[in-house]
Amino acid sequence: MPALKRLIVIVVFDGVDLLDITGPPEVFSLLQREVDTDTGYRVLLAAETTDPVTTAAGVRVLPDATFDEVSGQRIDTLLVPGSVRIDADQRVTALTDPDVTARVAQLAGTSRRIASVCVGAHILAAAGLLDGKRATTHWSTAHQLAADHPAVTVDADPIFIRDGAVWTGAGISSCLDLSLALVAEDFGEPVALRVARHLVMYLKRPSGQSQFSVPLEPVSTTRRIEDLRHYIAGHLTRPIGLADLAEHARVSERQLARIFKAELGMTPTAYIESARVELARNQLETTDATLDRIATTCGFGTVDTLIRAFRRQLATTPSEYRNGFQYAAPQREGRD
């Protein structure tokens, strides 16, 4: 195979998540529209053989080359996607094939940088590429990654993390954010932002952006707690007391506390605050509403209460959060 300037090798294998292997090439392809010269990016799907690979979505893809064929190349970026198994109880387990892991370890030796997409971090960890490093993965398998690989510092919150030459991404859709970050490293932030607009993304999200939000927390197993969550979401603009929730659920306040602890792992008061913070985060990201207005519309009452909640939940202030994460054109109050 001829030497390529920016060879991007995406590892593929049976059961791989489809978007993991199709999202990044789209970002690299759109980049070419934004620069006058050849980007030098050449994307190859590599597998053990060139036989069709069946993805988790059932769609078959054809590898461009075998692992042996790319092993002698100087790889610019090695992208490692992942695969999961979901059992009858909807428990998610990240899968690692020893043969794929060995191939990844081999290819990493000739790669300038290495990046995992979603649960691909488990393969990097199994290959020893994350030892002593900070890494992220999809929130549903973060505990598994930490338990299986204690030498890895797992942070389940960011959408992607860079530690030296190794990058790890979180949820499947964050493969776009990770790819845009790689583009930004190579061609600068302004170019990456133009590519983001082609993808109809509000903005290239920073790595520190949380992959969590209150609606994305694990779904509870009882209708009663789900009804309470919907009730809270619909009444965030006004005070919500424990007596109100207990009356709505037709239980005692003590029983209400036990239900929240068992189902959501927190007290009702803590959950309400998390929901208010999530609503405030959305307004800080997408509007230029004043802190006074946000404190009122999100049920905090005062700016001081809003600030204290942000410090507890996110270890930052609302103003600092807005400076880091506001990604849409501000919508002035009183205007469409």
C-alpha atoms as a printed R data frame, in Angstrom:
    type eleno elety resid chain resno       x       y      z
1   ATOM     1    CA   MET     A     1   0.000   0.000  0.000
2   ATOM     2    CA   PRO     A     2   1.298   3.490 -0.819
3   ATOM     3    CA   ALA     A     3   2.227   5.752  2.083
4   ATOM     4    CA   LEU     A     4  -0.535   8.256  2.953
5   ATOM     5    CA   LYS     A     5   0.002  11.640  4.584
6   ATOM     6    CA   ARG     A     6  -2.848  11.489  7.119
7   ATOM     7    CA   LEU     A     7  -3.904   7.875  7.214
8   ATOM     8    CA   ILE     A     8  -6.923   7.345  9.461
9   ATOM     9    CA   VAL     A     9  -7.554   3.698 10.242
10  ATOM    10    CA   ILE     A    10 -10.917   2.719 11.712
11  ATOM    11    CA   VAL     A    11 -10.985  -0.734 13.268
12  ATOM    12    CA   VAL     A    12 -14.057  -2.779 12.307
13  ATOM    13    CA   PHE     A    13 -15.318  -6.143 13.492
14  ATOM    14    CA   ASP     A    14 -18.613  -8.030 13.687
15  ATOM    15    CA   GLY     A    15 -21.085  -6.406 16.064
16  ATOM    16    CA   VAL     A    16 -19.452  -2.962 15.920
17  ATOM    17    CA   ASP     A    17 -21.751   0.043 16.401
18  ATOM    18    CA   LEU     A    18 -22.542   1.479 12.959
19  ATOM    19    CA   LEU     A    19 -22.445   5.190 13.821
20  ATOM    20    CA   ASP     A    20 -19.049   4.712 15.474
21  ATOM    21    CA   ILE     A    21 -17.535   3.902 12.085
22  ATOM    22    CA   THR     A    22 -19.618   6.157  9.817
23  ATOM    23    CA   GLY     A    23 -19.738   9.404 11.845
24  ATOM    24    CA   PRO     A    24 -16.006  10.249 11.904
25  ATOM    25    CA   PRO     A    25 -15.443   9.773  8.136
26  ATOM    26    CA   GLU     A    26 -18.299  12.189  7.444
27  ATOM    27    CA   VAL     A    27 -16.592  14.854  9.559
28  ATOM    28    CA   PHE     A    28 -13.254  14.328  7.792
29  ATOM    29    CA   SER     A    29 -14.971  14.403  4.391
30  ATOM    30    CA   LEU     A    30 -16.831  17.647  5.103
31  ATOM    31    CA   LEU     A    31 -13.557  19.213  6.157
32  ATOM    32    CA   GLN     A    32 -12.382  19.138  2.539
33  ATOM    33    CA   ARG     A    33 -15.108  21.665  1.641
34  ATOM    34    CA   GLU     A    34 -13.659  24.151  4.102
35  ATOM    35    CA   VAL     A    35 -10.008  24.188  3.014
36  ATOM    36    CA   ASP     A    36  -8.413  25.107 -0.289
37  ATOM    37    CA   THR     A    37  -5.799  22.384 -0.320
38  ATOM    38    CA   ASP     A    38  -5.963  18.631  0.098
39  ATOM    39    CA   THR     A    39  -6.459  17.805  3.772
40  ATOM    40    CA   GLY     A    40  -4.358  14.693  3.354
41  ATOM    41    CA   TYR     A    41  -6.957  12.668  5.263
42  ATOM    42    CA   ARG     A    42  -7.487   9.179  3.886
43  ATOM    43    CA   VAL     A    43  -9.869   6.945  5.813
44  ATOM    44    CA   LEU     A    44  -9.573   3.165  5.686
45  ATOM    45    CA   LEU     A    45 -11.758   0.585  7.391
46  ATOM    46    CA   ALA     A    46  -9.498  -2.224  8.547
47  ATOM    47    CA   ALA     A    47 -10.490  -5.702  9.692
48  ATOM    48    CA   GLU     A    48  -8.963  -9.130 10.060
49  ATOM    49    CA   THR     A    49 -10.059  -9.939  6.491
50  ATOM    50    CA   THR     A    50 -11.772  -7.989  3.721
51  ATOM    51    CA   ASP     A    51 -14.923 -10.089  4.046
52  ATOM    52    CA   PRO     A    52 -18.114  -8.110  4.839
53  ATOM    53    CA   VAL     A    53 -18.502  -7.095  8.501
54  ATOM    54    CA   THR     A    54 -21.985  -7.110 10.025
55  ATOM    55    CA   THR     A    55 -22.548  -4.157 12.363
56  ATOM    56    CA   ALA     A    56 -24.812  -4.120 15.427
57  ATOM    57    CA   ALA     A    57 -27.451  -2.401 13.272
58  ATOM    58    CA   GLY     A    58 -27.431  -5.322 10.842
59  ATOM    59    CA   VAL     A    59 -25.876  -3.212  8.090
60  ATOM    60    CA   ARG     A    60 -22.902  -4.857  6.392
61  ATOM    61    CA   VAL     A    61 -19.779  -2.887  5.530
62  ATOM    62    CA   LEU     A    62 -16.786  -3.833  3.408
63  ATOM    63    CA   PRO     A    63 -13.337  -3.290  4.958
64  ATOM    64    CA   ASP     A    64 -10.834  -1.481  2.741
65  ATOM    65    CA   ALA     A    65  -7.827  -3.370  4.021
66  ATOM    66    CA   THR     A    66  -6.718  -6.044  6.435
67  ATOM    67    CA   PHE     A    67  -4.894  -5.401  9.677
68  ATOM    68    CA   ASP     A    68  -1.777  -6.937  8.142
69  ATOM    69    CA   GLU     A    69  -1.933  -4.535  5.190
70  ATOM    70    CA   VAL     A    70  -2.073  -1.415  7.369
71  ATOM    71    CA   SER     A    71   0.321  -2.658 10.033
72  ATOM    72    CA   GLY     A    72   3.331  -1.508  8.027
73  ATOM    73    CA   GLN     A    73   1.926   1.986  7.492
74  ATOM    74    CA   ARG     A    74   2.572   5.096  9.519
75  ATOM    75    CA   ILE     A    75  -0.937   5.692 10.888
76  ATOM    76    CA   ASP     A    76  -1.889   9.262 11.711
77  ATOM    77    CA   THR     A    77  -5.045   8.420 13.675
78  ATOM    78    CA   LEU     A    78  -6.213   5.024 14.885
79  ATOM    79    CA   LEU     A    79  -9.950   5.081 15.652
80  ATOM    80    CA   VAL     A    80 -11.325   2.253 17.761
81  ATOM    81    CA   PRO     A    81 -15.108   1.811 17.978
82  ATOM    82    CA   GLY     A    82 -16.927  -0.514 20.337
83  ATOM    83    CA   SER     A    83 -19.586  -3.135 20.745
84  ATOM    84    CA   VAL     A    84 -22.023  -4.053 23.509
85  ATOM    85    CA   ARG     A    85 -24.270  -6.877 24.632
86  ATOM    86    CA   ILE     A    86 -27.665  -6.090 26.150
87  ATOM    87    CA   ASP     A    87 -29.264  -8.846 28.213
88  ATOM    88    CA   ALA     A    88 -32.921  -9.575 28.897
89  ATOM    89    CA   ASP     A    89 -32.894  -7.142 31.827
90  ATOM    90    CA   GLN     A    90 -31.539  -4.357 29.575
91  ATOM    91    CA   ARG     A    91 -28.150  -4.446 31.280
92  ATOM    92    CA   VAL     A    92 -25.388  -3.215 28.987
93  ATOM    93    CA   THR     A    93 -21.986  -4.890 28.867
94  ATOM    94    CA   ALA     A    94 -19.102  -3.666 26.724
95  ATOM    95    CA   LEU     A    95 -17.466  -6.451 24.720
96  ATOM    96    CA   THR     A    96 -13.775  -6.915 23.998
97  ATOM    97    CA   ASP     A    97 -12.519  -9.541 21.569
98  ATOM    98    CA   PRO     A    98  -8.967 -10.694 22.451
99  ATOM    99    CA   ASP     A    99  -7.962 -10.899 18.791
100 ATOM   100    CA   VAL     A   100  -9.222  -7.372 18.066
101 ATOM   101    CA   THR     A   101  -7.522  -6.112 21.231
102 ATOM   102    CA   ALA     A   102  -4.210  -7.624 20.146
103 ATOM   103    CA   ARG     A   103  -4.505  -6.017 16.721
104 ATOM   104    CA   VAL     A   104  -5.276  -2.619 18.263
105 ATOM   105    CA   ALA     A   105  -2.213  -2.900 20.509
106 ATOM   106    CA   GLN     A   106  -0.119  -3.744 17.455
107 ATOM   107    CA   LEU     A   107  -1.424  -0.855 15.329
108 ATOM   108    CA   ALA     A   108  -1.109   1.617 18.205
109 ATOM   109    CA   GLY     A   109   2.653   1.231 18.009
110 ATOM   110    CA   THR     A   110   2.747   2.933 14.598
111 ATOM   111    CA   SER     A   111   0.019   5.524 15.259
112 ATOM   112    CA   ARG     A   112   0.563   9.233 15.967
113 ATOM   113    CA   ARG     A   113  -2.629   9.416 17.998
114 ATOM   114    CA   ILE     A   114  -5.242   6.943 19.144
115 ATOM   115    CA   ALA     A   115  -8.927   7.588 19.772
116 ATOM   116    CA   SER     A   116 -11.766   5.421 20.994
117 ATOM   117    CA   VAL     A   117 -15.416   6.016 20.199
118 ATOM   118    CA   CYS     A   118 -18.024   5.230 22.842
119 ATOM   119    CA   VAL     A   119 -17.341   1.794 24.397
120 ATOM   120    CA   GLY     A   120 -14.240   1.396 22.247
121 ATOM   121    CA   ALA     A   121 -12.448   2.658 25.362
122 ATOM   122    CA   HIS     A   122 -12.799  -0.839 26.788
123 ATOM   123    CA   ILE     A   123 -10.695  -2.196 23.913
124 ATOM   124    CA   LEU     A   124  -8.031   0.454 24.467
125 ATOM   125    CA   ALA     A   125  -7.993  -0.383 28.165
126 ATOM   126    CA   ALA     A   126  -7.733  -4.113 27.471
127 ATOM   127    CA   ALA     A   127  -4.779  -3.341 25.194
128 ATOM   128    CA   GLY     A   128  -3.066  -1.488 28.040
129 ATOM   129    CA   LEU     A   129  -3.255   1.838 26.219
130 ATOM   130    CA   LEU     A   130  -5.164   3.622 28.993
131 ATOM   131    CA   ASP     A   131  -3.068   2.563 31.988
132 ATOM   132    CA   GLY     A   132  -2.263   5.603 34.095
133 ATOM   133    CA   LYS     A   133  -4.501   7.785 31.965
134 ATOM   134    CA   ARG     A   134  -7.791   9.582 32.434
135 ATOM   135    CA   ALA     A   135 -10.530   8.298 30.125
136 ATOM   136    CA   THR     A   136 -14.249   8.383 29.455
137 ATOM   137    CA   THR     A   137 -16.746   6.054 27.829
138 ATOM   138    CA   HIS     A   138 -20.500   5.743 27.498
139 ATOM   139    CA   TRP     A   139 -22.105   6.350 30.891
140 ATOM   140    CA   SER     A   140 -23.815   2.937 30.860
141 ATOM   141    CA   THR     A   141 -20.460   1.067 30.925
142 ATOM   142    CA   ALA     A   142 -18.329   3.501 32.927
143 ATOM   143    CA   HIS     A   143 -18.591   1.405 36.095
144 ATOM   144    CA   GLN     A   144 -17.536  -1.681 34.142
145 ATOM   145    CA   LEU     A   145 -14.506   0.121 32.718
146 ATOM   146    CA   ALA     A   146 -13.426   1.285 36.173
147 ATOM   147    CA   ALA     A   147 -13.959  -2.154 37.720
148 ATOM   148    CA   ASP     A   148 -12.185  -4.070 34.950
149 ATOM   149    CA   HIS     A   149  -9.255  -1.664 34.668
150 ATOM   150    CA   PRO     A   150  -8.318  -0.057 38.004
151 ATOM   151    CA   ALA     A   151  -5.191   1.470 36.424
152 ATOM   152    CA   VAL     A   152  -7.463   3.751 34.389
153 ATOM   153    CA   THR     A   153  -8.945   6.917 35.912
154 ATOM   154    CA   VAL     A   154 -12.504   6.817 34.578
155 ATOM   155    CA   ASP     A   155 -14.454  10.072 34.347
156 ATOM   156    CA   ALA     A   156 -17.940   9.324 33.042
157 ATOM   157    CA   ASP     A   157 -19.015  12.947 32.672
158 ATOM   158    CA   PRO     A   158 -17.147  14.625 29.741
159 ATOM   159    CA   ILE     A   159 -18.139  13.885 26.148
160 ATOM   160    CA   PHE     A   160 -14.485  13.286 25.336
161 ATOM   161    CA   ILE     A   161 -11.106  13.384 27.067
162 ATOM   162    CA   ARG     A   162  -7.613  13.856 25.714
163 ATOM   163    CA   ASP     A   163  -4.696  12.481 27.715
164 ATOM   164    CA   GLY     A   164  -1.515  12.901 25.740
165 ATOM   165    CA   ALA     A   165  -1.846  11.203 22.362
166 ATOM   166    CA   VAL     A   166  -4.844   9.143 23.482
167 ATOM   167    CA   TRP     A   167  -8.419  10.401 23.130
168 ATOM   168    CA   THR     A   168 -11.554   8.723 24.454
169 ATOM   169    CA   GLY     A   169 -15.156   9.603 23.578
170 ATOM   170    CA   ALA     A   170 -18.408   9.055 25.439
171 ATOM   171    CA   GLY     A   171 -21.803   8.367 23.846
172 ATOM   172    CA   ILE     A   172 -22.172   7.230 20.241
173 ATOM   173    CA   SER     A   173 -23.194  10.643 18.902
174 ATOM   174    CA   SER     A   174 -20.202  12.254 20.609
175 ATOM   175    CA   CYS     A   175 -18.049  10.611 17.929
176 ATOM   176    CA   LEU     A   176 -18.852  13.768 15.945
177 ATOM   177    CA   ASP     A   177 -17.590  16.016 18.750
178 ATOM   178    CA   LEU     A   178 -14.468  13.907 19.108
179 ATOM   179    CA   SER     A   179 -13.819  13.991 15.351
180 ATOM   180    CA   LEU     A   180 -14.314  17.754 15.288
181 ATOM   181    CA   ALA     A   181 -11.782  18.073 18.103
182 ATOM   182    CA   LEU     A   182  -9.276  16.090 16.038
183 ATOM   183    CA   VAL     A   183  -9.948  18.403 13.093
184 ATOM   184    CA   ALA     A   184  -9.461  21.420 15.361
185 ATOM   185    CA   GLU     A   185  -6.112  20.058 16.485
186 ATOM   186    CA   ASP     A   186  -4.988  19.666 12.868
187 ATOM   187    CA   PHE     A   187  -6.588  22.697 11.196
188 ATOM   188    CA   GLY     A   188  -7.708  25.053 13.977
189 ATOM   189    CA   GLU     A   189 -10.937  25.879 15.779
190 ATOM   190    CA   PRO     A   190 -12.488  28.168 13.096
191 ATOM   191    CA   VAL     A   191 -12.332  25.431 10.468
192 ATOM   192    CA   ALA     A   192 -13.788  22.854 12.862
193 ATOM   193    CA   LEU     A   193 -16.686  25.198 13.649
194 ATOM   194    CA   ARG     A   194 -17.467  25.587  9.948
195 ATOM   195    CA   VAL     A   195 -17.588  21.807  9.617
196 ATOM   196    CA   ALA     A   196 -19.930  21.686 12.623
197 ATOM   197    CA   ARG     A   197 -22.329  24.007 10.814
198 ATOM   198    CA   HIS     A   198 -22.396  21.623  7.846
199 ATOM   199    CA   LEU     A   199 -23.416  18.898 10.280
200 ATOM   200    CA   VAL     A   200 -26.233  21.155 11.556
201 ATOM   201    CA   MET     A   201 -24.687  21.060 15.022
202 ATOM   202    CA   TYR     A   202 -25.078  24.179 17.144
203 ATOM   203    CA   LEU     A   203 -21.389  24.280 17.816
204 ATOM   204    CA   LYS     A   204 -18.427  22.020 18.375
205 ATOM   205    CA   ARG     A   205 -18.964  21.122 22.027
206 ATOM   206    CA   PRO     A   206 -15.964  21.416 24.366
207 ATOM   207    CA   SER     A   207 -14.598  18.218 25.885
208 ATOM   208    CA   GLY     A   208 -15.816  19.242 29.331
209 ATOM   209    CA   GLN     A   209 -19.449  19.296 28.238
210 ATOM   210    CA   SER     A   210 -21.320  16.759 30.331
211 ATOM   211    CA   GLN     A   211 -22.830  13.720 28.633
212 ATOM   212    CA   PHE     A   212 -25.371  13.566 31.436
213 ATOM   213    CA   SER     A   213 -28.642  15.386 31.917
214 ATOM   214    CA   VAL     A   214 -31.528  14.691 34.244
215 ATOM   215    CA   PRO     A   215 -33.754  13.159 31.507
216 ATOM   216    CA   LEU     A   216 -30.882  10.821 30.527
217 ATOM   217    CA   GLU     A   217 -30.429   9.350 33.971
218 ATOM   218    CA   PRO     A   218 -31.347   5.647 34.163
219 ATOM   219    CA   VAL     A   219 -35.092   5.182 33.814
220 ATOM   220    CA   SER     A   220 -36.799   4.078 36.987
221 ATOM   221    CA   THR     A   221 -38.584   0.767 37.231
222 ATOM   222    CA   THR     A   222 -41.898   1.908 38.680
223 ATOM   223    CA   ARG     A   223 -44.662   4.024 37.225
224 ATOM   224    CA   ARG     A   224 -45.007   5.895 40.506
225 ATOM   225    CA   ILE     A   225 -41.497   7.357 40.392
226 ATOM   226    CA   GLU     A   226 -41.793   8.113 36.678
227 ATOM   227    CA   ASP     A   227 -45.020   9.987 37.371
228 ATOM   228    CA   LEU     A   228 -43.254  11.943 40.113
229 ATOM   229    CA   ARG     A   229 -40.390  12.839 37.777
230 ATOM   230    CA   HIS     A   230 -42.832  14.138 35.183
231 ATOM   231    CA   TYR     A   231 -44.690  16.052 37.872
232 ATOM   232    CA   ILE     A   232 -41.460  17.689 39.029
233 ATOM   233    CA   ALA     A   233 -40.454  18.564 35.449
234 ATOM   234    CA   GLY     A   234 -43.794  20.275 34.922
235 ATOM   235    CA   HIS     A   235 -43.649  22.345 38.111
236 ATOM   236    CA   LEU     A   236 -40.061  23.574 38.281
237 ATOM   237    CA   THR     A   237 -41.079  27.222 38.034
238 ATOM   238    CA   ARG     A   238 -42.711  27.154 41.454
239 ATOM   239    CA   PRO     A   239 -41.738  25.824 44.897
240 ATOM   240    CA   ILE     A   240 -42.079  22.053 45.223
241 ATOM   241    CA   GLY     A   241 -42.288  20.752 48.767
242 ATOM   242    CA   LEU     A   242 -41.995  17.202 50.025
243 ATOM   243    CA   ALA     A   243 -45.578  17.417 51.206
244 ATOM   244    CA   ASP     A   244 -46.690  18.277 47.644
245 ATOM   245    CA   LEU     A   245 -44.838  15.276 46.202
246 ATOM   246    CA   ALA     A   246 -46.078  12.910 48.899
247 ATOM   247    CA   GLU     A   247 -49.645  14.035 48.335
248 ATOM   248    CA   HIS     A   248 -49.277  13.631 44.569
249 ATOM   249    CA   ALA     A   249 -47.907  10.100 45.008
250 ATOM   250    CA   ARG     A   250 -50.360   9.282 47.812
251 ATOM   251    CA   VAL     A   251 -47.591   8.180 50.182
252 ATOM   252    CA   SER     A   252 -46.067   9.504 53.370
253 ATOM   253    CA   GLU     A   253 -43.035  11.787 53.227
254 ATOM   254    CA   ARG     A   254 -40.916   9.060 54.808
255 ATOM   255    CA   GLN     A   255 -42.043   6.533 52.219
256 ATOM   256    CA   LEU     A   256 -41.414   9.103 49.479
257 ATOM   257    CA   ALA     A   257 -37.802   9.478 50.617
258 ATOM   258    CA   ARG     A   258 -37.332   5.695 50.586
259 ATOM   259    CA   ILE     A   259 -38.768   5.458 47.061
260 ATOM   260    CA   PHE     A   260 -36.415   8.123 45.692
261 ATOM   261    CA   LYS     A   261 -33.410   6.584 47.416
262 ATOM   262    CA   ALA     A   262 -34.189   3.111 46.089
263 ATOM   263    CA   GLU     A   263 -35.086   4.170 42.527
264 ATOM   264    CA   LEU     A   264 -32.833   7.164 41.848
265 ATOM   265    CA   GLY     A   265 -30.176   6.930 44.537
266 ATOM   266    CA   MET     A   266 -30.886  10.400 45.930
267 ATOM   267    CA   THR     A   267 -33.324  12.316 48.070
268 ATOM   268    CA   PRO     A   268 -36.355  14.079 46.564
269 ATOM   269    CA   THR     A   269 -34.787  17.443 47.404
270 ATOM   270    CA   ALA     A   270 -31.547  16.542 45.637
271 ATOM   271    CA   TYR     A   271 -33.433  15.342 42.569
272 ATOM   272    CA   ILE     A   272 -35.478  18.550 42.389
273 ATOM   273    CA   GLU     A   273 -32.305  20.612 42.586
274 ATOM   274    CA   SER     A   274 -30.703  18.507 39.822
275 ATOM   275    CA   ALA     A   275 -33.740  19.055 37.621
276 ATOM   276    CA   ARG     A   276 -33.639  22.809 38.243
277 ATOM   277    CA   VAL     A   277 -29.910  22.923 37.455
278 ATOM   278    CA   GLU     A   278 -30.517  21.011 34.220
279 ATOM   279    CA   LEU     A   279 -33.192  23.492 33.170
280 ATOM   280    CA   ALA     A   280 -30.901  26.400 34.068
281 ATOM   281    CA   ARG     A   281 -28.037  24.843 32.104
282 ATOM   282    CA   ASN     A   282 -30.219  24.718 29.022
283 ATOM   283    CA   GLN     A   283 -31.131  28.386 29.376
284 ATOM   284    CA   LEU     A   284 -27.515  29.391 29.966
285 ATOM   285    CA   GLU     A   285 -26.444  27.481 26.847
286 ATOM   286    CA   THR     A   286 -29.166  28.711 24.501
287 ATOM   287    CA   THR     A   287 -30.327  32.173 25.682
288 ATOM   288    CA   ASP     A   288 -28.916  35.396 27.071
289 ATOM   289    CA   ALA     A   289 -31.520  35.606 29.840
290 ATOM   290    CA   THR     A   290 -30.231  37.318 32.961
291 ATOM   291    CA   LEU     A   291 -29.321  35.258 36.013
292 ATOM   292    CA   ASP     A   292 -32.223  36.862 37.860
293 ATOM   293    CA   ARG     A   293 -34.651  35.661 35.200
294 ATOM   294    CA   ILE     A   294 -33.132  32.177 35.086
295 ATOM   295    CA   ALA     A   295 -33.274  31.899 38.870
296 ATOM   296    CA   THR     A   296 -36.958  32.790 38.742
297 ATOM   297    CA   THR     A   297 -38.017  30.628 35.787
298 ATOM   298    CA   CYS     A   298 -36.131  27.614 37.115
299 ATOM   299    CA   GLY     A   299 -37.608  27.866 40.586
300 ATOM   300    CA   PHE     A   300 -34.480  28.882 42.505
301 ATOM   301    CA   GLY     A   301 -36.022  32.143 43.640
302 ATOM   302    CA   THR     A   302 -32.767  34.054 44.033
303 ATOM   303    CA   VAL     A   303 -29.471  34.254 42.161
304 ATOM   304    CA   ASP     A   304 -27.604  33.254 45.332
305 ATOM   305    CA   THR     A   305 -29.582  30.004 45.493
306 ATOM   306    CA   LEU     A   306 -28.888  29.402 41.805
307 ATOM   307    CA   ILE     A   307 -25.154  29.922 42.315
308 ATOM   308    CA   ARG     A   308 -25.017  27.606 45.348
309 ATOM   309    CA   ALA     A   309 -26.828  24.864 43.419
310 ATOM   310    CA   PHE     A   310 -24.392  25.154 40.510
311 ATOM   311    CA   ARG     A   311 -21.430  24.938 42.865
312 ATOM   312    CA   ARG     A   312 -22.865  21.808 44.471
313 ATOM   313    CA   GLN     A   313 -23.878  20.093 41.237
314 ATOM   314    CA   LEU     A   314 -21.233  21.243 38.742
315 ATOM   315    CA   ALA     A   315 -18.438  22.805 40.818
316 ATOM   316    CA   THR     A   316 -18.736  26.052 38.859
317 ATOM   317    CA   THR     A   317 -20.884  29.186 38.725
318 ATOM   318    CA   PRO     A   318 -23.688  29.960 36.239
319 ATOM   319    CA   SER     A   319 -21.614  32.724 34.637
320 ATOM   320    CA   GLU     A   320 -18.570  30.488 34.232
321 ATOM   321    CA   TYR     A   321 -20.775  27.752 32.806
322 ATOM   322    CA   ARG     A   322 -22.315  30.138 30.269
323 ATOM   323    CA   ASN     A   323 -18.876  31.394 29.195
324 ATOM   324    CA   GLY     A   324 -17.750  27.835 28.538
325 ATOM   325    CA   PHE     A   325 -20.827  26.267 27.043
326 ATOM   326    CA   GLN     A   326 -23.109  28.827 25.400
327 ATOM   327    CA   TYR     A   327 -23.403  27.394 21.904
328 ATOM   328    CA   ALA     A   328 -26.395  29.012 20.180
329 ATOM   329    CA   ALA     A   329 -26.873  32.599 19.051
330 ATOM   330    CA   PRO     A   330 -28.345  34.396 22.087
331 ATOM   331    CA   GLN     A   331 -32.086  34.997 21.916
332 ATOM   332    CA   ARG     A   332 -32.837  38.428 23.305
333 ATOM   333    CA   GLU     A   333 -35.670  38.640 25.761
334 ATOM   334    CA   GLY     A   334 -38.813  39.983 24.113
335 ATOM   335    CA   ARG     A   335 -37.668  38.964 20.630
336 ATOM   336    CA   ASP     A   336 -38.227  35.836 18.543
